[in-house]
């Protein structure tokens, strides 16, 4: 479902350990991403360009680090959805 949403350029958002699912869906290669620091190596090994930022947006992909980043993460999702 995540891969199909990405293929259709739908909004895909993940926070904290959620980006692990993006690795499994094989959609991080060449993308800018962030996550909880424990997931960093998985994202890098999957071809992602990881940075320690509260929110990272790369096209339709929105990622964030931890629940403390929920406000900017939610704002980014709402903006991407056009609301």
PDB file with SEQRES, HELIX, SHEET and CRYST1 records, atoms N, CA, C and O in Angstrom:
SEQRES   1 A   83  UNK UNK UNK UNK UNK UNK UNK UNK UNK UNK UNK UNK UNK          
SEQRES   2 A   83  UNK UNK UNK UNK UNK UNK UNK UNK UNK UNK UNK UNK UNK          
SEQRES   3 A   83  UNK UNK UNK UNK UNK UNK UNK UNK UNK UNK UNK UNK UNK          
SEQRES   4 A   83  UNK UNK UNK UNK UNK UNK UNK UNK UNK UNK UNK UNK UNK          
SEQRES   5 A   83  UNK UNK UNK UNK UNK UNK UNK UNK UNK UNK UNK UNK UNK          
SEQRES   6 A   83  UNK UNK UNK UNK UNK UNK UNK UNK UNK UNK UNK UNK UNK          
SEQRES   7 A   83  UNK UNK UNK UNK UNK                                          
HELIX    1 AA1 UNK A    2  UNK A    7  1                                   6    
HELIX    2 AA2 UNK A   19  UNK A   24  1                                   6    
HELIX    3 AA3 UNK A   37  UNK A   39  5                                   3    
HELIX    4 AA4 UNK A   40  UNK A   45  1                                   6    
HELIX    5 AA5 UNK A   67  UNK A   69  5                                   3    
HELIX    6 AA6 UNK A   70  UNK A   81  1                                  12    
SHEET    1 AA1 3 UNK A  12  UNK A  15  0                                        
SHEET    2 AA1 3 UNK A  61  UNK A  64  1                                        
SHEET    3 AA1 3 UNK A  55  UNK A  58 -1                                        
SHEET    1 AA2 2 UNK A  32  UNK A  33  0                                        
SHEET    2 AA2 2 UNK A  49  UNK A  50  1                                        
CRYST1    1.000    1.000    1.000  90.00  90.00  90.00 P 1           1          
ATOM      1  N   UNK A   1       0.825  -1.178   0.000  1.00  0.00           N  
ATOM      2  CA  UNK A   1       0.000   0.000   0.000  1.00  0.00           C  
ATOM      3  C   UNK A   1       0.885   1.263   0.000  1.00  0.00           C  
ATOM      4  O   UNK A   1       0.592   2.224  -0.711  1.00  0.00           O  
ATOM      5  N   UNK A   2       1.947   1.257   0.786  1.00  0.00           N  
ATOM      6  CA  UNK A   2       2.835   2.419   0.834  1.00  0.00           C  
ATOM      7  C   UNK A   2       3.522   2.630  -0.514  1.00  0.00           C  
ATOM      8  O   UNK A   2       3.604   3.755  -1.008  1.00  0.00           O  
ATOM      9  N   UNK A   3       4.007   1.559  -1.094  1.00  0.00           N  
ATOM     10  CA  UNK A   3       4.680   1.670  -2.393  1.00  0.00           C  
ATOM     11  C   UNK A   3       3.715   2.178  -3.455  1.00  0.00           C  
ATOM     12  O   UNK A   3       4.071   3.043  -4.256  1.00  0.00           O  
ATOM     13  N   UNK A   4       2.496   1.646  -3.467  1.00  0.00           N  
ATOM     14  CA  UNK A   4       1.501   2.078  -4.461  1.00  0.00           C  
ATOM     15  C   UNK A   4       1.138   3.551  -4.276  1.00  0.00           C  
ATOM     16  O   UNK A   4       0.976   4.278  -5.256  1.00  0.00           O  
ATOM     17  N   UNK A   5       1.011   3.994  -3.019  1.00  0.00           N  
ATOM     18  CA  UNK A   5       0.716   5.402  -2.758  1.00  0.00           C  
ATOM     19  C   UNK A   5       1.847   6.277  -3.268  1.00  0.00           C  
ATOM     20  O   UNK A   5       1.609   7.319  -3.878  1.00  0.00           O  
ATOM     21  N   UNK A   6       3.080   5.852  -3.018  1.00  0.00           N  
ATOM     22  CA  UNK A   6       4.239   6.592  -3.502  1.00  0.00           C  
ATOM     23  C   UNK A   6       4.268   6.623  -5.029  1.00  0.00           C  
ATOM     24  O   UNK A   6       4.534   7.668  -5.622  1.00  0.00           O  
ATOM     25  N   UNK A   7       3.998   5.493  -5.661  1.00  0.00           N  
ATOM     26  CA  UNK A   7       3.987   5.432  -7.138  1.00  0.00           C  
ATOM     27  C   UNK A   7       2.953   6.377  -7.725  1.00  0.00           C  
ATOM     28  O   UNK A   7       3.145   6.905  -8.820  1.00  0.00           O  
ATOM     29  N   UNK A   8       1.872   6.593  -7.016  1.00  0.00           N  
ATOM     30  CA  UNK A   8       0.806   7.492  -7.472  1.00  0.00           C  
ATOM     31  C   UNK A   8       1.041   8.929  -7.026  1.00  0.00           C  
ATOM     32  O   UNK A   8       0.186   9.794  -7.213  1.00  0.00           O  
ATOM     33  N   UNK A   9       2.230   9.181  -6.422  1.00  0.00           N  
ATOM     34  CA  UNK A   9       2.604  10.499  -5.923  1.00  0.00           C  
ATOM     35  C   UNK A   9       1.684  10.992  -4.820  1.00  0.00           C  
ATOM     36  O   UNK A   9       1.520  12.198  -4.640  1.00  0.00           O  
ATOM     37  N   UNK A  10       1.079  10.060  -4.075  1.00  0.00           N  
ATOM     38  CA  UNK A  10       0.267  10.420  -2.919  1.00  0.00           C  
ATOM     39  C   UNK A  10       1.164  10.775  -1.755  1.00  0.00           C  
ATOM     40  O   UNK A  10       2.339  10.406  -1.732  1.00  0.00           O  
ATOM     41  N   UNK A  11       0.621  11.483  -0.799  1.00  0.00           N  
ATOM     42  CA  UNK A  11       1.397  11.875   0.377  1.00  0.00           C  
ATOM     43  C   UNK A  11       1.724  10.645   1.215  1.00  0.00           C  
ATOM     44  O   UNK A  11       0.835   9.882   1.593  1.00  0.00           O  
ATOM     45  N   UNK A  12       3.012  10.463   1.500  1.00  0.00           N  
ATOM     46  CA  UNK A  12       3.477   9.392   2.376  1.00  0.00           C  
ATOM     47  C   UNK A  12       4.216  10.065   3.520  1.00  0.00           C  
ATOM     48  O   UNK A  12       5.203  10.765   3.295  1.00  0.00           O  
ATOM     49  N   UNK A  13       3.747   9.860   4.744  1.00  0.00           N  
ATOM     50  CA  UNK A  13       4.347  10.506   5.905  1.00  0.00           C  
ATOM     51  C   UNK A  13       4.667   9.467   6.975  1.00  0.00           C  
ATOM     52  O   UNK A  13       3.885   8.550   7.227  1.00  0.00           O  
ATOM     53  N   UNK A  14       5.843   9.631   7.603  1.00  0.00           N  
ATOM     54  CA  UNK A  14       6.265   8.695   8.641  1.00  0.00           C  
ATOM     55  C   UNK A  14       7.080   9.437   9.691  1.00  0.00           C  
ATOM     56  O   UNK A  14       7.885  10.312   9.371  1.00  0.00           O  
ATOM     57  N   UNK A  15       6.859   9.074  10.942  1.00  0.00           N  
ATOM     58  CA  UNK A  15       7.560   9.710  12.056  1.00  0.00           C  
ATOM     59  C   UNK A  15       8.145   8.647  12.981  1.00  0.00           C  
ATOM     60  O   UNK A  15       7.645   7.525  13.063  1.00  0.00           O  
ATOM     61  N   UNK A  16       9.204   9.024  13.667  1.00  0.00           N  
ATOM     62  CA  UNK A  16       9.850   8.193  14.669  1.00  0.00           C  
ATOM     63  C   UNK A  16      10.429   6.919  14.048  1.00  0.00           C  
ATOM     64  O   UNK A  16      11.363   7.006  13.252  1.00  0.00           O  
ATOM     65  N   UNK A  17       9.901   5.741  14.390  1.00  0.00           N  
ATOM     66  CA  UNK A  17      10.368   4.487  13.799  1.00  0.00           C  
ATOM     67  C   UNK A  17       9.601   4.146  12.514  1.00  0.00           C  
ATOM     68  O   UNK A  17       9.933   3.174  11.835  1.00  0.00           O  
ATOM     69  N   UNK A  18       8.588   4.933  12.185  1.00  0.00           N  
ATOM     70  CA  UNK A  18       7.775   4.701  10.995  1.00  0.00           C  
ATOM     71  C   UNK A  18       8.554   4.611   9.695  1.00  0.00           C  
ATOM     72  O   UNK A  18       8.165   3.848   8.811  1.00  0.00           O  
ATOM     73  N   UNK A  19       9.647   5.365   9.543  1.00  0.00           N  
ATOM     74  CA  UNK A  19      10.402   5.254   8.304  1.00  0.00           C  
ATOM     75  C   UNK A  19      10.959   3.850   8.024  1.00  0.00           C  
ATOM     76  O   UNK A  19      11.392   3.572   6.905  1.00  0.00           O  
ATOM     77  N   UNK A  20      10.952   2.974   9.019  1.00  0.00           N  
ATOM     78  CA  UNK A  20      11.334   1.576   8.758  1.00  0.00           C  
ATOM     79  C   UNK A  20      10.409   0.960   7.717  1.00  0.00           C  
ATOM     80  O   UNK A  20      10.843   0.148   6.900  1.00  0.00           O  
ATOM     81  N   UNK A  21       9.147   1.341   7.746  1.00  0.00           N  
ATOM     82  CA  UNK A  21       8.195   0.851   6.756  1.00  0.00           C  
ATOM     83  C   UNK A  21       8.547   1.360   5.363  1.00  0.00           C  
ATOM     84  O   UNK A  21       8.336   0.658   4.374  1.00  0.00           O  
ATOM     85  N   UNK A  22       9.081   2.568   5.280  1.00  0.00           N  
ATOM     86  CA  UNK A  22       9.490   3.119   3.996  1.00  0.00           C  
ATOM     87  C   UNK A  22      10.660   2.332   3.416  1.00  0.00           C  
ATOM     88  O   UNK A  22      10.765   2.165   2.201  1.00  0.00           O  
ATOM     89  N   UNK A  23      11.539   1.851   4.297  1.00  0.00           N  
ATOM     90  CA  UNK A  23      12.648   0.992   3.858  1.00  0.00           C  
ATOM     91  C   UNK A  23      12.080  -0.295   3.275  1.00  0.00           C  
ATOM     92  O   UNK A  23      12.489  -0.725   2.196  1.00  0.00           O  
ATOM     93  N   UNK A  24      11.139  -0.911   3.984  1.00  0.00           N  
ATOM     94  CA  UNK A  24      10.524  -2.155   3.504  1.00  0.00           C  
ATOM     95  C   UNK A  24       9.790  -1.957   2.188  1.00  0.00           C  
ATOM     96  O   UNK A  24       9.750  -2.860   1.352  1.00  0.00           O  
ATOM     97  N   UNK A  25       9.212  -0.780   2.004  1.00  0.00           N  
ATOM     98  CA  UNK A  25       8.501  -0.474   0.755  1.00  0.00           C  
ATOM     99  C   UNK A  25       9.470  -0.095  -0.370  1.00  0.00           C  
ATOM    100  O   UNK A  25       9.058   0.078  -1.517  1.00  0.00           O  
ATOM    101  N   UNK A  26      10.745   0.032  -0.040  1.00  0.00           N  
ATOM    102  CA  UNK A  26      11.793   0.360  -1.013  1.00  0.00           C  
ATOM    103  C   UNK A  26      11.519   1.685  -1.723  1.00  0.00           C  
ATOM    104  O   UNK A  26      11.582   1.771  -2.949  1.00  0.00           O  
ATOM    105  N   UNK A  27      11.212   2.727  -0.921  1.00  0.00           N  
ATOM    106  CA  UNK A  27      10.917   4.024  -1.541  1.00  0.00           C  
ATOM    107  C   UNK A  27      11.828   5.148  -1.044  1.00  0.00           C  
ATOM    108  O   UNK A  27      11.537   6.318  -1.291  1.00  0.00           O  
ATOM    109  N   UNK A  28      12.926   4.822  -0.346  1.00  0.00           N  
ATOM    110  CA  UNK A  28      13.779   5.890   0.171  1.00  0.00           C  
ATOM    111  C   UNK A  28      15.036   6.140  -0.662  1.00  0.00           C  
ATOM    112  O   UNK A  28      15.717   7.143  -0.449  1.00  0.00           O  
ATOM    113  N   UNK A  29      15.353   5.271  -1.587  1.00  0.00           N  
ATOM    114  CA  UNK A  29      16.573   5.417  -2.381  1.00  0.00           C  
ATOM    115  C   UNK A  29      16.597   6.781  -3.079  1.00  0.00           C  
ATOM    116  O   UNK A  29      15.698   7.117  -3.850  1.00  0.00           O  
ATOM    117  N   UNK A  30      17.643   7.552  -2.791  1.00  0.00           N  
ATOM    118  CA  UNK A  30      17.796   8.864  -3.408  1.00  0.00           C  
ATOM    119  C   UNK A  30      16.953   9.965  -2.790  1.00  0.00           C  
ATOM    120  O   UNK A  30      16.977  11.097  -3.272  1.00  0.00           O  
ATOM    121  N   UNK A  31      16.209   9.660  -1.738  1.00  0.00           N  
ATOM    122  CA  UNK A  31      15.328  10.647  -1.106  1.00  0.00           C  
ATOM    123  C   UNK A  31      15.972  11.233   0.144  1.00  0.00           C  
ATOM    124  O   UNK A  31      16.772  10.572   0.807  1.00  0.00           O  
ATOM    125  N   UNK A  32      15.623  12.469   0.462  1.00  0.00           N  
ATOM    126  CA  UNK A  32      16.011  13.095   1.722  1.00  0.00           C  
ATOM    127  C   UNK A  32      15.008  12.629   2.777  1.00  0.00           C  
ATOM    128  O   UNK A  32      13.798  12.690   2.558  1.00  0.00           O  
ATOM    129  N   UNK A  33      15.513  12.164   3.919  1.00  0.00           N  
ATOM    130  CA  UNK A  33      14.651  11.634   4.978  1.00  0.00           C  
ATOM    131  C   UNK A  33      15.224  11.957   6.353  1.00  0.00           C  
ATOM    132  O   UNK A  33      16.388  12.337   6.482  1.00  0.00           O  
ATOM    133  N   UNK A  34      14.393  11.802   7.370  1.00  0.00           N  
ATOM    134  CA  UNK A  34      14.810  11.821   8.756  1.00  0.00           C  
ATOM    135  C   UNK A  34      14.012  10.773   9.507  1.00  0.00           C  
ATOM    136  O   UNK A  34      13.084  10.177   8.960  1.00  0.00           O  
ATOM    137  N   UNK A  35      14.376  10.550  10.761  1.00  0.00           N  
ATOM    138  CA  UNK A  35      13.715   9.531  11.585  1.00  0.00           C  
ATOM    139  C   UNK A  35      14.286   9.613  12.987  1.00  0.00           C  
ATOM    140  O   UNK A  35      15.153  10.439  13.272  1.00  0.00           O  
ATOM    141  N   UNK A  36      13.790   8.746  13.860  1.00  0.00           N  
ATOM    142  CA  UNK A  36      14.425   8.534  15.143  1.00  0.00           C  
ATOM    143  C   UNK A  36      15.836   8.023  14.848  1.00  0.00           C  
ATOM    144  O   UNK A  36      16.024   7.235  13.921  1.00  0.00           O  
ATOM    145  N   UNK A  37      16.804   8.453  15.607  1.00  0.00           N  
ATOM    146  CA  UNK A  37      18.205   8.168  15.306  1.00  0.00           C  
ATOM    147  C   UNK A  37      18.494   6.663  15.177  1.00  0.00           C  
ATOM    148  O   UNK A  37      19.399   6.277  14.437  1.00  0.00           O  
ATOM    149  N   UNK A  38      17.752   5.822  15.874  1.00  0.00           N  
ATOM    150  CA  UNK A  38      17.979   4.370  15.799  1.00  0.00           C  
ATOM    151  C   UNK A  38      17.648   3.794  14.430  1.00  0.00           C  
ATOM    152  O   UNK A  38      18.068   2.681  14.114  1.00  0.00           O  
ATOM    153  N   UNK A  39      16.907   4.526  13.617  1.00  0.00           N  
ATOM    154  CA  UNK A  39      16.513   4.058  12.285  1.00  0.00           C  
ATOM    155  C   UNK A  39      17.440   4.628  11.207  1.00  0.00           C  
ATOM    156  O   UNK A  39      17.364   4.226  10.046  1.00  0.00           O  
ATOM    157  N   UNK A  40      18.301   5.550  11.587  1.00  0.00           N  
ATOM    158  CA  UNK A  40      19.185   6.233  10.633  1.00  0.00           C  
ATOM    159  C   UNK A  40      19.949   5.261   9.745  1.00  0.00           C  
ATOM    160  O   UNK A  40      19.911   5.390   8.522  1.00  0.00           O  
ATOM    161  N   UNK A  41      20.643   4.288  10.337  1.00  0.00           N  
ATOM    162  CA  UNK A  41      21.469   3.377   9.531  1.00  0.00           C  
ATOM    163  C   UNK A  41      20.644   2.595   8.521  1.00  0.00           C  
ATOM    164  O   UNK A  41      21.098   2.375   7.398  1.00  0.00           O  
ATOM    165  N   UNK A  42      19.435   2.170   8.900  1.00  0.00           N  
ATOM    166  CA  UNK A  42      18.567   1.439   7.973  1.00  0.00           C  
ATOM    167  C   UNK A  42      18.226   2.311   6.762  1.00  0.00           C  
ATOM    168  O   UNK A  42      18.254   1.849   5.621  1.00  0.00           O  
ATOM    169  N   UNK A  43      17.906   3.568   7.029  1.00  0.00           N  
ATOM    170  CA  UNK A  43      17.560   4.480   5.936  1.00  0.00           C  
ATOM    171  C   UNK A  43      18.756   4.760   5.035  1.00  0.00           C  
ATOM    172  O   UNK A  43      18.621   4.797   3.812  1.00  0.00           O  
ATOM    173  N   UNK A  44      19.914   4.954   5.631  1.00  0.00           N  
ATOM    174  CA  UNK A  44      21.124   5.207   4.850  1.00  0.00           C  
ATOM    175  C   UNK A  44      21.476   3.990   4.000  1.00  0.00           C  
ATOM    176  O   UNK A  44      21.805   4.131   2.822  1.00  0.00           O  
ATOM    177  N   UNK A  45      21.410   2.796   4.589  1.00  0.00           N  
ATOM    178  CA  UNK A  45      21.722   1.575   3.836  1.00  0.00           C  
ATOM    179  C   UNK A  45      20.694   1.303   2.729  1.00  0.00           C  
ATOM    180  O   UNK A  45      20.988   0.602   1.761  1.00  0.00           O  
ATOM    181  N   UNK A  46      19.494   1.862   2.882  1.00  0.00           N  
ATOM    182  CA  UNK A  46      18.468   1.705   1.847  1.00  0.00           C  
ATOM    183  C   UNK A  46      18.594   2.790   0.772  1.00  0.00           C  
ATOM    184  O   UNK A  46      17.787   2.849  -0.156  1.00  0.00           O  
ATOM    185  N   UNK A  47      19.613   3.646   0.904  1.00  0.00           N  
ATOM    186  CA  UNK A  47      19.849   4.663  -0.120  1.00  0.00           C  
ATOM    187  C   UNK A  47      19.302   6.033   0.188  1.00  0.00           C  
ATOM    188  O   UNK A  47      19.351   6.926  -0.657  1.00  0.00           O  
ATOM    189  N   UNK A  48      18.773   6.216   1.402  1.00  0.00           N  
ATOM    190  CA  UNK A  48      18.243   7.516   1.776  1.00  0.00           C  
ATOM    191  C   UNK A  48      19.332   8.482   2.191  1.00  0.00           C  
ATOM    192  O   UNK A  48      20.411   8.068   2.616  1.00  0.00           O  
ATOM    193  N   UNK A  49      19.053   9.762   2.070  1.00  0.00           N  
ATOM    194  CA  UNK A  49      19.962  10.823   2.495  1.00  0.00           C  
ATOM    195  C   UNK A  49      19.413  11.380   3.809  1.00  0.00           C  
ATOM    196  O   UNK A  49      18.573  12.280   3.800  1.00  0.00           O  
ATOM    197  N   UNK A  50      19.891  10.843   4.945  1.00  0.00           N  
ATOM    198  CA  UNK A  50      19.362  11.144   6.265  1.00  0.00           C  
ATOM    199  C   UNK A  50      19.916  12.444   6.811  1.00  0.00           C  
ATOM    200  O   UNK A  50      21.099  12.741   6.643  1.00  0.00           O  
ATOM    201  N   UNK A  51      19.062  13.220   7.466  1.00  0.00           N  
ATOM    202  CA  UNK A  51      19.526  14.415   8.181  1.00  0.00           C  
ATOM    203  C   UNK A  51      18.760  14.528   9.493  1.00  0.00           C  
ATOM    204  O   UNK A  51      17.638  14.038   9.618  1.00  0.00           O  
ATOM    205  N   UNK A  52      19.378  15.173  10.455  1.00  0.00           N  
ATOM    206  CA  UNK A  52      18.779  15.368  11.768  1.00  0.00           C  
ATOM    207  C   UNK A  52      18.000  16.676  11.754  1.00  0.00           C  
ATOM    208  O   UNK A  52      18.507  17.719  12.166  1.00  0.00           O  
ATOM    209  N   UNK A  53      16.766  16.607  11.278  1.00  0.00           N  
ATOM    210  CA  UNK A  53      15.907  17.787  11.182  1.00  0.00           C  
ATOM    211  C   UNK A  53      14.515  17.420  11.673  1.00  0.00           C  
ATOM    212  O   UNK A  53      14.112  16.260  11.599  1.00  0.00           O  
ATOM    213  N   UNK A  54      13.777  18.414  12.179  1.00  0.00           N  
ATOM    214  CA  UNK A  54      12.463  18.100  12.731  1.00  0.00           C  
ATOM    215  C   UNK A  54      11.498  17.588  11.677  1.00  0.00           C  
ATOM    216  O   UNK A  54      10.653  16.743  11.974  1.00  0.00           O  
ATOM    217  N   UNK A  55      11.606  18.075  10.472  1.00  0.00           N  
ATOM    218  CA  UNK A  55      10.788  17.596   9.358  1.00  0.00           C  
ATOM    219  C   UNK A  55      11.635  17.648   8.086  1.00  0.00           C  
ATOM    220  O   UNK A  55      12.354  18.619   7.847  1.00  0.00           O  
ATOM    221  N   UNK A  56      11.542  16.601   7.281  1.00  0.00           N  
ATOM    222  CA  UNK A  56      12.206  16.597   5.979  1.00  0.00           C  
ATOM    223  C   UNK A  56      11.147  16.267   4.934  1.00  0.00           C  
ATOM    224  O   UNK A  56      10.423  15.279   5.056  1.00  0.00           O  
ATOM    225  N   UNK A  57      11.068  17.093   3.926  1.00  0.00           N  
ATOM    226  CA  UNK A  57      10.105  16.898   2.839  1.00  0.00           C  
ATOM    227  C   UNK A  57      10.888  16.701   1.555  1.00  0.00           C  
ATOM    228  O   UNK A  57      11.740  17.517   1.201  1.00  0.00           O  
ATOM    229  N   UNK A  58      10.594  15.617   0.863  1.00  0.00           N  
ATOM    230  CA  UNK A  58      11.206  15.364  -0.443  1.00  0.00           C  
ATOM    231  C   UNK A  58      10.093  14.899  -1.367  1.00  0.00           C  
ATOM    232  O   UNK A  58       9.711  13.729  -1.368  1.00  0.00           O  
ATOM    233  N   UNK A  59       9.585  15.827  -2.145  1.00  0.00           N  
ATOM    234  CA  UNK A  59       8.449  15.508  -3.012  1.00  0.00           C  
ATOM    235  C   UNK A  59       7.223  15.167  -2.174  1.00  0.00           C  
ATOM    236  O   UNK A  59       6.777  15.966  -1.351  1.00  0.00           O  
ATOM    237  N   UNK A  60       6.689  13.975  -2.392  1.00  0.00           N  
ATOM    238  CA  UNK A  60       5.492  13.544  -1.668  1.00  0.00           C  
ATOM    239  C   UNK A  60       5.820  12.863  -0.340  1.00  0.00           C  
ATOM    240  O   UNK A  60       4.913  12.466   0.392  1.00  0.00           O  
ATOM    241  N   UNK A  61       7.107  12.725  -0.025  1.00  0.00           N  
ATOM    242  CA  UNK A  61       7.544  12.017   1.172  1.00  0.00           C  
ATOM    243  C   UNK A  61       7.842  13.009   2.294  1.00  0.00           C  
ATOM    244  O   UNK A  61       8.635  13.935   2.126  1.00  0.00           O  
ATOM    245  N   UNK A  62       7.190  12.798   3.447  1.00  0.00           N  
ATOM    246  CA  UNK A  62       7.374  13.656   4.619  1.00  0.00           C  
ATOM    247  C   UNK A  62       7.806  12.771   5.776  1.00  0.00           C  
ATOM    248  O   UNK A  62       7.120  11.808   6.119  1.00  0.00           O  
ATOM    249  N   UNK A  63       8.947  13.098   6.377  1.00  0.00           N  
ATOM    250  CA  UNK A  63       9.425  12.322   7.520  1.00  0.00           C  
ATOM    251  C   UNK A  63       9.779  13.255   8.667  1.00  0.00           C  
ATOM    252  O   UNK A  63      10.081  14.433   8.472  1.00  0.00           O  
ATOM    253  N   UNK A  64       9.733  12.688   9.871  1.00  0.00           N  
ATOM    254  CA  UNK A  64      10.024  13.457  11.067  1.00  0.00           C  
ATOM    255  C   UNK A  64      10.676  12.550  12.103  1.00  0.00           C  
ATOM    256  O   UNK A  64      10.589  11.326  11.999  1.00  0.00           O  
ATOM    257  N   UNK A  65      11.335  13.147  13.111  1.00  0.00           N  
ATOM    258  CA  UNK A  65      12.151  12.387  14.056  1.00  0.00           C  
ATOM    259  C   UNK A  65      11.383  11.735  15.195  1.00  0.00           C  
ATOM    260  O   UNK A  65      11.405  10.512  15.335  1.00  0.00           O  
ATOM    261  N   UNK A  66      10.707  12.532  16.007  1.00  0.00           N  
ATOM    262  CA  UNK A  66      10.098  12.011  17.240  1.00  0.00           C  
ATOM    263  C   UNK A  66       8.780  12.725  17.521  1.00  0.00           C  
ATOM    264  O   UNK A  66       8.464  13.719  16.868  1.00  0.00           O  
ATOM    265  N   UNK A  67       8.013  12.231  18.482  1.00  0.00           N  
ATOM    266  CA  UNK A  67       6.762  12.913  18.824  1.00  0.00           C  
ATOM    267  C   UNK A  67       6.943  14.386  19.215  1.00  0.00           C  
ATOM    268  O   UNK A  67       5.998  15.165  19.091  1.00  0.00           O  
ATOM    269  N   UNK A  68       8.115  14.781  19.677  1.00  0.00           N  
ATOM    270  CA  UNK A  68       8.311  16.206  20.008  1.00  0.00           C  
ATOM    271  C   UNK A  68       8.241  17.084  18.752  1.00  0.00           C  
ATOM    272  O   UNK A  68       8.103  18.303  18.849  1.00  0.00           O  
ATOM    273  N   UNK A  69       8.336  16.455  17.574  1.00  0.00           N  
ATOM    274  CA  UNK A  69       8.249  17.177  16.303  1.00  0.00           C  
ATOM    275  C   UNK A  69       6.853  17.103  15.682  1.00  0.00           C  
ATOM    276  O   UNK A  69       6.676  17.432  14.509  1.00  0.00           O  
ATOM    277  N   UNK A  70       5.867  16.673  16.465  1.00  0.00           N  
ATOM    278  CA  UNK A  70       4.524  16.468  15.907  1.00  0.00           C  
ATOM    279  C   UNK A  70       3.897  17.728  15.316  1.00  0.00           C  
ATOM    280  O   UNK A  70       3.227  17.653  14.287  1.00  0.00           O  
ATOM    281  N   UNK A  71       4.099  18.866  15.938  1.00  0.00           N  
ATOM    282  CA  UNK A  71       3.463  20.087  15.420  1.00  0.00           C  
ATOM    283  C   UNK A  71       3.980  20.424  14.019  1.00  0.00           C  
ATOM    284  O   UNK A  71       3.164  20.577  13.110  1.00  0.00           O  
ATOM    285  N   UNK A  72       5.295  20.547  13.796  1.00  0.00           N  
ATOM    286  CA  UNK A  72       5.740  20.831  12.433  1.00  0.00           C  
ATOM    287  C   UNK A  72       5.458  19.681  11.460  1.00  0.00           C  
ATOM    288  O   UNK A  72       5.208  19.919  10.279  1.00  0.00           O  
ATOM    289  N   UNK A  73       5.496  18.447  11.945  1.00  0.00           N  
ATOM    290  CA  UNK A  73       5.181  17.279  11.110  1.00  0.00           C  
ATOM    291  C   UNK A  73       3.739  17.358  10.623  1.00  0.00           C  
ATOM    292  O   UNK A  73       3.461  17.166   9.439  1.00  0.00           O  
ATOM    293  N   UNK A  74       2.829  17.643  11.543  1.00  0.00           N  
ATOM    294  CA  UNK A  74       1.408  17.744  11.191  1.00  0.00           C  
ATOM    295  C   UNK A  74       1.157  18.898  10.234  1.00  0.00           C  
ATOM    296  O   UNK A  74       0.385  18.771   9.284  1.00  0.00           O  
ATOM    297  N   UNK A  75       1.814  20.027  10.489  1.00  0.00           N  
ATOM    298  CA  UNK A  75       1.665  21.188   9.574  1.00  0.00           C  
ATOM    299  C   UNK A  75       2.140  20.838   8.163  1.00  0.00           C  
ATOM    300  O   UNK A  75       1.521  21.235   7.176  1.00  0.00           O  
ATOM    301  N   UNK A  76       3.237  20.097   8.078  1.00  0.00           N  
ATOM    302  CA  UNK A  76       3.757  19.704   6.756  1.00  0.00           C  
ATOM    303  C   UNK A  76       2.778  18.783   6.037  1.00  0.00           C  
ATOM    304  O   UNK A  76       2.579  18.909   4.829  1.00  0.00           O  
ATOM    305  N   UNK A  77       2.171  17.863   6.772  1.00  0.00           N  
ATOM    306  CA  UNK A  77       1.189  16.953   6.173  1.00  0.00           C  
ATOM    307  C   UNK A  77      -0.026  17.745   5.685  1.00  0.00           C  
ATOM    308  O   UNK A  77      -0.487  17.548   4.561  1.00  0.00           O  
ATOM    309  N   UNK A  78      -0.538  18.631   6.522  1.00  0.00           N  
ATOM    310  CA  UNK A  78      -1.705  19.415   6.134  1.00  0.00           C  
ATOM    311  C   UNK A  78      -1.421  20.276   4.914  1.00  0.00           C  
ATOM    312  O   UNK A  78      -2.274  20.414   4.037  1.00  0.00           O  
ATOM    313  N   UNK A  79      -0.240  20.849   4.853  1.00  0.00           N  
ATOM    314  CA  UNK A  79       0.141  21.656   3.690  1.00  0.00           C  
ATOM    315  C   UNK A  79       0.186  20.766   2.433  1.00  0.00           C  
ATOM    316  O   UNK A  79      -0.313  21.145   1.373  1.00  0.00           O  
ATOM    317  N   UNK A  80       0.785  19.592   2.573  1.00  0.00           N  
ATOM    318  CA  UNK A  80       0.878  18.679   1.424  1.00  0.00           C  
ATOM    319  C   UNK A  80      -0.497  18.226   0.945  1.00  0.00           C  
ATOM    320  O   UNK A  80      -0.702  17.987  -0.245  1.00  0.00           O  
ATOM    321  N   UNK A  81      -1.430  18.112   1.872  1.00  0.00           N  
ATOM    322  CA  UNK A  81      -2.796  17.705   1.524  1.00  0.00           C  
ATOM    323  C   UNK A  81      -3.643  18.867   1.023  1.00  0.00           C  
ATOM    324  O   UNK A  81      -4.768  18.681   0.560  1.00  0.00           O  
ATOM    325  N   UNK A  82      -3.074  20.080   1.126  1.00  0.00           N  
ATOM    326  CA  UNK A  82      -3.806  21.262   0.632  1.00  0.00           C  
ATOM    327  C   UNK A  82      -4.890  21.725   1.557  1.00  0.00           C  
ATOM    328  O   UNK A  82      -5.877  22.306   1.106  1.00  0.00           O  
ATOM    329  N   UNK A  83      -4.738  21.483   2.857  1.00  0.00           N  
ATOM    330  CA  UNK A  83      -5.767  21.937   3.811  1.00  0.00           C  
ATOM    331  C   UNK A  83      -5.277  23.059   4.669  1.00  0.00           C  
ATOM    332  O   UNK A  83      -6.016  23.554   5.520  1.00  0.00           O  
TER     333      UNK A  83                                                      
END                                                                             
